[in-house]
Amino acid sequence: MVVPPPPGLGADGWRTLALALCMAIWWSTEPVPIGITALLPPVLLPLTTEAPLAAITAPYANPLVFLFLGGFLLAAAVERHGLHRRLAWHVLRLAGTEPRRLVLGVMLVSALLSMWISNTAAVLLLLPVVLSVLKAEDATPGLAVALLLGLAYGASIGGTGTLIGTPPNALLAGWLSEARGVDLSFAQWAMLGVPFVALFLPVAWWLLARRLGRGGADAAHAALALLRPGPPARPEARVAVLFALAAGLWMTRPLLNALPGLGALSDEGIALGIGIALFLVPAGRIGEGRALLTWDEAKDLPWQVLLLFGGGLSLAAAMDRSGLALWLGQGLAGMGALPAIAVLATLALTVVLLTELVSNTAVVAALLPVVGAIAEGTGLMPEMLGAALALSASCAFMLPAATPPNALVFASGQVTVARMMRAGAVMNLVSVVLVTLLTMLLAPLVF
């Protein structure tokens, strides 16, 4: 308001830049919850720019917000009725009792769960199991580190596999829809996310388990005994049916759209439809008792994540509308001389380092408009750069405070900061290489 804008940037763009910097600082330092910071655009943009309030608030109702809302409801029902425990037991039983296979089993369970429920919930489920394993007589310090870090790393890696696995994925989809008019479907993201998980998880397992010995059968049996479920109860079976129905519809939706009358079927509609069904389908006999999910359970959903989606998308739209994104793109035009692999690697490394210190969702919300500017300046596909941003944001493995999974396993007291940093530094570098190569190879095919 006081300092005049630089050449080539109008007053609206200059004030939008000030708002973007303010939100980035608040998201980094958290003087207020990140969801509250996300409410700044409707407050400040009408006062400082010519944008109408309707345009500023529209992104808060982006379809991807409803996709994640439906996903949250489904995850709450899965956790409420213990379906995730049964899945964990079956995978660990198949993994076997040899230590390396036990570590692989824990990582697989963690990754599979975090594709559908939050990374934090996946770790909270398995952490007591892992800690009980480590009380077995033949559990070694090396096995402790491998299991605990494998649990955290599996959750972070697995979240990249689906569009609802972690908020950065959905933020990217919302930004592509709002700013680029690109519809990123659940199945489309899976074509990129699932190969990333399938490549990264075995590498992470090898890095953690390569030095383990052969003992540990007692530890493995302890894990299976703790998780062993009883016969499936009626509510669990009904949640399993709805879960399978949602997953099947999401994966086949592009094919279903070709059928008469289903052309308008959307991932968001599927998510909300299944979410509503959870409140209608009874947990017991029809007409008796409660439904599979109640409002008392649903009201504890992470609502601030939905606000963060809206705030990030509203800021990105303001940057486009005010000319700020174009101005940044012109300033970054010099990057066009760099090879695509160098641009992607630099972006991935920058994001990985930032997410060691700042919430990955906040990093993605702040950087998506910058990625659009880089795309303008380099001529690279914004979808490719955005995918690299979203994948990299889930690859913070070094510091306990970087992610909730890291913090939870560190709090067990069996992993030192030095061990986590040594293992995490290697994982970070591997993630940069995989993100760079995978987005270069697959993004042109997926998008």
Backbone torsions as a table, in degrees:
resi	resn	phi	psi	omega
1	MET	NA	-31.0	-176.6
2	VAL	-97.6	-48.7	-179.0
3	VAL	-81.2	130.5	-179.9
4	PRO	-67.8	152.6	-179.4
5	PRO	-69.4	155.5	177.4
6	PRO	-70.1	163.9	179.6
7	PRO	-57.5	137.5	177.0
8	GLY	90.0	-7.9	-178.8
9	LEU	-119.8	127.8	-179.7
10	GLY	-77.5	175.8	-177.7
11	ALA	-63.7	-40.7	179.8
12	ASP	-62.6	-42.8	179.4
13	GLY	-64.6	-39.1	-179.9
14	TRP	-64.4	-42.9	180.0
15	ARG	-72.1	-32.9	175.6
16	THR	-66.2	-37.4	176.1
17	LEU	-61.7	-40.7	177.8
18	ALA	-61.8	-41.6	178.0
19	LEU	-64.7	-42.6	-179.7
20	ALA	-60.7	-42.9	178.8
21	LEU	-65.7	-41.0	178.4
22	CYS	-60.9	-46.3	-179.1
23	MET	-66.4	-38.8	178.6
24	ALA	-62.2	-41.7	179.4
25	ILE	-66.8	-43.6	179.9
26	TRP	-65.9	-39.5	177.0
27	TRP	-64.7	-31.9	-178.6
28	SER	-76.7	-39.9	-173.1
29	THR	-100.2	-17.9	177.5
30	GLU	52.7	56.5	170.6
31	PRO	-67.0	-24.3	171.8
32	VAL	-133.6	163.1	177.6
33	PRO	-55.9	147.8	-174.6
34	ILE	-62.1	-29.2	177.0
35	GLY	-67.1	-31.9	177.9
36	ILE	-72.6	-40.3	174.9
37	THR	-56.8	-36.0	-178.9
38	ALA	-65.7	-11.8	179.0
39	LEU	-90.2	1.3	-179.0
40	LEU	-65.9	-39.5	-177.6
41	PRO	-54.6	-47.1	179.2
42	PRO	-65.9	-21.3	179.9
43	VAL	-82.4	-46.7	-169.9
44	LEU	-95.6	-35.0	-175.5
45	LEU	-63.7	-40.2	177.4
46	PRO	-63.2	-26.6	-178.5
47	LEU	-84.1	-24.5	-172.3
48	THR	-114.1	-13.3	179.8
49	THR	-132.0	176.6	-179.2
50	GLU	-93.4	6.5	-177.5
51	ALA	-68.6	136.5	177.1
52	PRO	-72.4	150.8	-177.6
53	LEU	-60.9	-35.8	-178.9
54	ALA	-60.8	-40.3	179.3
55	ALA	-69.9	-32.7	-178.6
56	ILE	-72.2	-37.8	-175.8
57	THR	-89.1	-16.1	-177.7
58	ALA	-54.9	-40.9	-179.0
59	PRO	-62.2	-20.1	178.3
60	TYR	-68.8	-15.1	175.5
61	ALA	-113.4	27.1	175.5
62	ASN	-57.1	142.6	-179.9
63	PRO	-52.5	-31.5	-178.5
64	LEU	-66.9	-25.4	174.7
65	VAL	-61.3	-39.9	-179.1
66	PHE	-75.8	-29.9	173.8
67	LEU	-61.1	-46.7	-179.3
68	PHE	-69.4	-34.9	177.0
69	LEU	-60.5	-46.9	177.0
70	GLY	-62.2	-39.4	177.1
71	GLY	-63.3	-39.8	177.4
72	PHE	-61.7	-42.3	-179.8
73	LEU	-64.2	-43.1	179.1
74	LEU	-63.8	-43.3	179.2
75	ALA	-62.5	-38.8	179.1
76	ALA	-62.7	-39.7	179.0
77	ALA	-69.2	-40.0	177.6
78	VAL	-59.0	-45.2	-179.9
79	GLU	-70.2	-39.1	-177.4
80	ARG	-61.0	-37.8	-173.9
81	HIS	-106.0	7.4	169.8
82	GLY	78.1	16.2	179.6
83	LEU	-62.5	-33.6	-179.0
84	HIS	-67.5	-30.3	177.7
85	ARG	-66.8	-40.2	179.5
86	ARG	-64.9	-43.3	177.5
87	LEU	-59.8	-44.4	-179.8
88	ALA	-60.0	-43.5	-178.3
89	TRP	-63.8	-44.3	-178.3
90	HIS	-63.4	-42.1	-179.2
91	VAL	-67.1	-43.4	179.4
92	LEU	-65.6	-36.1	178.2
93	ARG	-63.5	-40.2	178.5
94	LEU	-70.8	-29.3	-177.5
95	ALA	-66.7	-33.3	179.5
96	GLY	95.4	-174.7	-170.9
97	THR	-106.3	-6.8	178.7
98	GLU	-69.6	138.0	-171.7
99	PRO	-52.7	-45.1	-178.9
100	ARG	-62.3	-40.0	-180.0
101	ARG	-71.1	-31.5	176.1
102	LEU	-64.6	-43.7	176.7
103	VAL	-61.0	-43.6	178.3
104	LEU	-61.3	-41.7	179.4
105	GLY	-61.8	-44.0	178.5
106	VAL	-62.3	-42.6	-179.7
107	MET	-66.0	-40.0	179.4
108	LEU	-64.5	-45.8	179.4
109	VAL	-60.8	-46.6	-179.5
110	SER	-59.5	-43.9	-178.9
111	ALA	-67.5	-44.6	-178.9
112	LEU	-63.3	-42.1	179.6
113	LEU	-66.0	-41.7	-175.2
114	SER	-72.9	-9.4	171.2
115	MET	-69.6	-22.4	-171.8
116	TRP	-122.6	-29.3	175.8
117	ILE	-119.5	172.1	-176.0
118	SER	-64.9	150.9	177.6
119	ASN	-56.7	-39.7	-179.1
120	THR	-63.8	-43.9	179.9
121	ALA	-64.0	-38.9	178.7
122	ALA	-61.6	-43.3	-179.7
123	VAL	-69.8	-40.4	179.6
124	LEU	-62.1	-34.3	177.1
125	LEU	-65.7	-46.3	-170.6
126	LEU	-88.8	-18.9	-176.0
127	LEU	-60.7	-44.9	176.9
128	PRO	-60.9	-34.2	178.1
129	VAL	-64.4	-47.8	-179.1
130	VAL	-63.9	-41.6	-179.6
131	LEU	-65.5	-34.4	176.5
132	SER	-69.1	-35.2	175.7
133	VAL	-58.8	-41.1	-174.3
134	LEU	-74.3	-7.2	174.5
135	LYS	-87.2	-9.5	179.1
136	ALA	-65.1	153.0	-173.9
137	GLU	-61.8	-34.3	-174.9
138	ASP	-97.0	13.6	176.6
139	ALA	-78.2	128.2	-177.5
140	THR	-104.3	162.3	175.8
141	PRO	-57.9	-36.4	178.3
142	GLY	-63.9	-39.8	177.5
143	LEU	-65.6	-37.0	179.3
144	ALA	-60.5	-48.6	-179.4
145	VAL	-63.8	-44.6	-177.6
146	ALA	-63.5	-43.3	-178.7
147	LEU	-68.0	-44.8	-176.7
148	LEU	-69.0	-46.4	177.6
149	LEU	-67.5	-36.9	177.1
150	GLY	-61.4	-37.7	176.9
151	LEU	-61.8	-48.4	-179.0
152	ALA	-67.4	-45.4	-177.2
153	TYR	-66.8	-38.9	178.9
154	GLY	-60.7	-40.4	179.6
155	ALA	-65.7	-43.2	-179.1
156	SER	-66.6	-42.6	-179.3
157	ILE	-68.8	-45.0	-176.7
158	GLY	-62.0	-32.0	-179.7
159	GLY	-61.6	-20.9	179.5
160	THR	-77.4	-10.9	-170.6
161	GLY	-73.0	-31.2	-177.7
162	THR	-126.1	163.3	-177.6
163	LEU	-66.1	-27.9	180.0
164	ILE	-100.6	7.3	-176.1
165	GLY	-69.7	-32.9	-179.7
166	THR	-156.0	146.6	-174.6
167	PRO	-55.8	-37.3	179.8
168	PRO	-55.2	-35.1	179.4
169	ASN	-62.4	-46.7	-179.2
170	ALA	-69.5	-34.0	175.9
171	LEU	-60.4	-43.2	177.7
172	LEU	-60.5	-46.5	-179.0
173	ALA	-61.6	-41.4	178.4
174	GLY	-64.5	-41.1	179.2
175	TRP	-65.6	-42.2	178.7
176	LEU	-61.9	-37.6	179.5
177	SER	-69.7	-45.9	-176.3
178	GLU	-71.6	-47.8	-169.9
179	ALA	-93.5	-27.1	-173.2
180	ARG	-118.6	-8.9	-178.3
181	GLY	68.0	26.3	-178.6
182	VAL	-105.3	125.8	178.9
183	ASP	-92.3	107.8	178.5
184	LEU	-94.1	108.8	-175.9
185	SER	-84.1	166.9	177.7
186	PHE	-59.5	-46.6	-179.0
187	ALA	-66.6	-37.1	-179.8
188	GLN	-62.8	-46.7	178.5
189	TRP	-63.7	-37.9	180.0
190	ALA	-60.1	-29.9	178.1
191	MET	-65.2	-21.5	176.0
192	LEU	-102.1	-43.9	-174.7
193	GLY	-70.3	-42.7	-178.2
194	VAL	-65.2	-44.6	174.1
195	PRO	-59.2	-35.8	177.7
196	PHE	-62.4	-45.3	178.0
197	VAL	-63.9	-43.4	-177.2
198	ALA	-64.5	-29.3	177.7
199	LEU	-85.6	-43.6	-171.7
200	PHE	-75.1	-38.3	-175.1
201	LEU	-61.9	-46.7	177.1
202	PRO	-62.7	-36.5	178.0
203	VAL	-64.5	-45.2	179.0
204	ALA	-62.1	-41.7	178.2
205	TRP	-60.9	-45.1	-179.5
206	TRP	-62.7	-41.7	179.8
207	LEU	-62.8	-35.8	-177.1
208	LEU	-84.4	-35.6	-168.6
209	ALA	-105.1	-0.4	-171.8
210	ARG	-64.5	-23.3	-176.4
211	ARG	-104.0	6.3	-178.5
212	LEU	-74.7	148.2	177.1
213	GLY	-84.0	-161.6	-174.1
214	ARG	-101.3	-13.0	-179.0
215	GLY	-66.9	-169.1	172.8
216	GLY	105.4	7.9	179.8
217	ALA	-62.4	-40.2	178.7
218	ASP	-59.9	-40.8	179.5
219	ALA	-62.7	-43.1	-179.6
220	ALA	-64.9	-42.6	178.8
221	HIS	-63.9	-33.3	177.1
222	ALA	-63.1	-40.8	179.3
223	ALA	-63.6	-44.8	-178.2
224	LEU	-66.1	-39.3	-179.1
225	ALA	-65.1	-38.3	-177.5
226	LEU	-70.2	-35.5	-175.6
227	LEU	-90.0	-14.9	-170.5
228	ARG	-53.2	119.3	-179.0
229	PRO	-88.5	160.4	172.6
230	GLY	-84.0	-169.2	176.6
231	PRO	-59.6	145.1	-178.4
232	PRO	-63.6	129.3	177.1
233	ALA	-79.5	163.8	-177.8
234	ARG	-58.4	-45.4	179.4
235	PRO	-62.6	-40.7	179.9
236	GLU	-62.4	-42.0	179.9
237	ALA	-63.5	-38.9	-179.6
238	ARG	-70.0	-38.3	175.3
239	VAL	-63.9	-39.2	179.2
240	ALA	-61.2	-39.8	178.7
241	VAL	-64.4	-45.9	179.7
242	LEU	-66.3	-37.8	177.6
243	PHE	-62.2	-48.0	179.5
244	ALA	-63.8	-37.5	178.6
245	LEU	-63.7	-44.8	179.3
246	ALA	-62.0	-47.9	-178.9
247	ALA	-61.8	-43.1	-179.9
248	GLY	-64.4	-42.8	179.2
249	LEU	-66.3	-40.2	178.9
250	TRP	-62.2	-43.0	-175.5
251	MET	-74.3	-28.5	-177.1
252	THR	-103.5	3.8	-175.5
253	ARG	-55.4	-41.4	177.5
254	PRO	-58.6	-32.8	177.6
255	LEU	-75.9	-39.2	-179.6
256	LEU	-65.2	-30.4	180.0
257	ASN	-62.4	-21.1	-179.7
258	ALA	-81.2	-10.7	-179.0
259	LEU	-83.2	149.1	179.4
260	PRO	-58.3	132.0	177.7
261	GLY	84.3	-7.5	-177.8
262	LEU	-114.3	14.0	-178.1
263	GLY	-62.8	-27.2	-178.1
264	ALA	-97.2	4.2	178.1
265	LEU	-62.4	131.6	-176.4
266	SER	-126.7	160.7	175.1
267	ASP	-60.2	-38.3	-179.8
268	GLU	-66.2	-41.2	178.0
269	GLY	-62.9	-39.6	176.9
270	ILE	-62.6	-46.4	-178.1
271	ALA	-60.9	-46.6	-178.7
272	LEU	-69.9	-36.4	178.3
273	GLY	-61.9	-45.4	177.4
274	ILE	-66.2	-39.2	178.6
275	GLY	-61.0	-42.4	178.1
276	ILE	-66.1	-39.5	-180.0
277	ALA	-59.7	-32.5	179.4
278	LEU	-62.7	-27.2	178.4
279	PHE	-88.0	-10.9	-178.4
280	LEU	-102.8	-37.0	-176.9
281	VAL	-74.2	125.7	-177.9
282	PRO	-73.0	149.8	176.3
283	ALA	-78.3	-25.8	179.8
284	GLY	-118.5	-139.3	177.8
285	ARG	-67.9	149.7	-179.3
286	ILE	-61.4	130.3	-179.9
287	GLY	85.8	-1.8	-178.9
288	GLU	-122.0	138.6	170.3
289	GLY	72.5	-159.8	-171.7
290	ARG	-91.6	167.7	176.1
291	ALA	-84.9	175.7	179.8
292	LEU	-61.8	-29.6	179.5
293	LEU	-139.3	139.3	178.5
294	THR	-116.4	163.7	-179.6
295	TRP	-66.0	-32.5	178.0
296	ASP	-58.6	-32.8	177.3
297	GLU	-82.6	-36.7	-176.7
298	ALA	-74.0	-26.8	-175.6
299	LYS	-68.8	-12.5	178.2
300	ASP	-92.8	11.7	177.4
301	LEU	-62.3	156.7	179.5
302	PRO	-75.0	76.1	-175.6
303	TRP	-62.5	-30.0	-176.4
304	GLN	-67.5	-22.8	175.1
305	VAL	-65.2	-39.6	178.0
306	LEU	-65.5	-38.4	175.5
307	LEU	-64.2	-37.9	179.7
308	LEU	-64.0	-40.0	174.5
309	PHE	-55.1	-51.9	-177.3
310	GLY	-61.3	-44.4	-179.5
311	GLY	-64.4	-42.9	179.0
312	GLY	-64.1	-42.7	179.9
313	LEU	-70.2	-35.8	177.6
314	SER	-65.0	-41.4	177.7
315	LEU	-64.3	-43.1	179.4
316	ALA	-62.1	-42.0	178.5
317	ALA	-64.3	-37.8	178.6
318	ALA	-65.3	-37.2	178.8
319	MET	-66.1	-37.5	176.5
320	ASP	-69.4	-46.5	-174.8
321	ARG	-64.8	-35.9	-175.4
322	SER	-85.7	-6.6	-177.1
323	GLY	87.3	0.3	-179.2
324	LEU	-65.8	-41.5	-179.6
325	ALA	-62.4	-42.2	178.3
326	LEU	-63.4	-42.8	179.7
327	TRP	-62.3	-43.4	177.1
328	LEU	-64.0	-39.8	178.7
329	GLY	-61.9	-40.6	177.2
330	GLN	-65.0	-36.4	178.0
331	GLY	-68.9	-25.7	-179.2
332	LEU	-98.1	11.1	-177.4
333	ALA	-59.4	-28.1	179.8
334	GLY	-62.1	-22.7	178.5
335	MET	-68.9	-15.0	179.4
336	GLY	-62.8	-20.7	178.6
337	ALA	-77.2	-15.1	-179.1
338	LEU	-81.5	148.5	173.8
339	PRO	-62.9	151.4	-179.0
340	ALA	-57.9	-38.0	-178.0
341	ILE	-64.5	-33.8	179.3
342	ALA	-70.9	-39.9	178.9
343	VAL	-64.0	-45.7	-178.7
344	LEU	-65.3	-42.9	-179.3
345	ALA	-65.1	-40.5	178.7
346	THR	-64.5	-43.3	178.1
347	LEU	-61.9	-47.5	-178.0
348	ALA	-61.9	-44.9	-179.4
349	LEU	-64.1	-42.2	179.6
350	THR	-61.1	-45.1	-177.8
351	VAL	-67.7	-42.3	178.9
352	VAL	-58.6	-43.5	-180.0
353	LEU	-68.9	-39.8	179.3
354	LEU	-63.4	-40.3	-176.2
355	THR	-74.7	-7.5	169.8
356	GLU	-70.4	-21.9	-174.1
357	LEU	-115.4	-25.0	-173.1
358	VAL	-128.2	149.4	176.5
359	SER	-49.5	132.3	-177.4
360	ASN	-63.3	-34.5	178.3
361	THR	-65.5	-41.5	178.7
362	ALA	-66.1	-39.2	178.5
363	VAL	-60.8	-46.5	-178.6
364	VAL	-66.3	-42.8	178.9
365	ALA	-59.5	-38.3	-178.3
366	ALA	-76.8	-32.5	-171.8
367	LEU	-95.5	-14.5	-179.3
368	LEU	-56.4	-45.2	176.5
369	PRO	-62.4	-34.3	177.8
370	VAL	-66.3	-38.9	176.7
371	VAL	-60.8	-40.2	175.8
372	GLY	-60.6	-39.1	178.0
373	ALA	-67.1	-39.8	177.4
374	ILE	-62.6	-39.7	178.2
375	ALA	-62.0	-41.0	177.8
376	GLU	-63.3	-40.3	-175.4
377	GLY	-76.9	-27.5	-175.2
378	THR	-105.4	-17.9	-176.3
379	GLY	80.8	5.9	178.2
380	LEU	-79.5	158.0	178.5
381	MET	-62.8	126.2	176.0
382	PRO	-61.6	-30.7	177.7
383	GLU	-63.6	-39.5	179.3
384	MET	-65.6	-47.1	179.8
385	LEU	-65.7	-40.4	178.7
386	GLY	-64.1	-39.2	177.5
387	ALA	-63.9	-41.1	177.2
388	ALA	-62.4	-39.5	178.4
389	LEU	-63.3	-49.0	-176.4
390	ALA	-65.2	-43.9	179.9
391	LEU	-65.0	-43.7	-178.5
392	SER	-63.4	-31.7	-177.3
393	ALA	-65.8	-17.9	178.4
394	SER	-96.5	11.3	-172.6
395	CYS	-116.1	48.2	175.4
396	ALA	-102.7	105.9	-172.0
397	PHE	-118.1	-4.2	-169.3
398	MET	-88.1	-45.8	-168.8
399	LEU	-105.6	144.9	178.5
400	PRO	-58.3	-35.1	-176.8
401	ALA	-84.3	-2.0	-174.6
402	ALA	-66.5	-40.4	-179.2
403	THR	-142.6	155.5	174.4
404	PRO	-57.7	-41.5	176.0
405	PRO	-57.6	-43.6	177.2
406	ASN	-59.4	-45.3	-177.6
407	ALA	-64.0	-39.3	-178.0
408	LEU	-66.1	-44.2	-179.0
409	VAL	-73.1	-31.4	176.6
410	PHE	-66.1	-36.4	-178.9
411	ALA	-65.6	-15.0	177.2
412	SER	-66.4	-19.3	179.6
413	GLY	82.4	3.4	-176.5
414	GLN	-106.9	1.1	175.9
415	VAL	-127.3	121.7	179.5
416	THR	-81.8	161.2	176.9
417	VAL	-60.2	-40.7	-178.5
418	ALA	-61.9	-43.9	179.2
419	ARG	-64.7	-41.7	-179.9
420	MET	-65.3	-39.6	-179.2
421	MET	-68.9	-40.1	179.2
422	ARG	-64.0	-49.3	179.5
423	ALA	-66.7	-40.0	-177.2
424	GLY	-68.3	-33.6	178.8
425	ALA	-62.5	-42.8	178.1
426	VAL	-65.1	-43.3	179.4
427	MET	-61.8	-40.4	178.9
428	ASN	-61.0	-44.8	180.0
429	LEU	-65.0	-42.4	177.8
430	VAL	-61.8	-40.5	-179.0
431	SER	-63.8	-38.9	178.7
432	VAL	-61.9	-43.9	179.6
433	VAL	-63.5	-47.7	-177.6
434	LEU	-65.7	-43.2	179.1
435	VAL	-61.1	-44.8	-178.3
436	THR	-61.6	-50.9	-176.0
437	LEU	-69.2	-42.1	-175.8
438	LEU	-68.0	-42.0	179.5
439	THR	-68.4	-34.6	177.0
440	MET	-64.3	-40.8	-174.6
441	LEU	-82.9	-41.9	-171.3
442	LEU	-96.0	-31.7	-176.1
443	ALA	-56.0	-43.8	178.2
444	PRO	-62.1	-28.2	179.5
445	LEU	-81.4	-37.9	-176.7
446	VAL	-75.0	-41.0	-175.0
447	PHE	-98.7	NA	NA
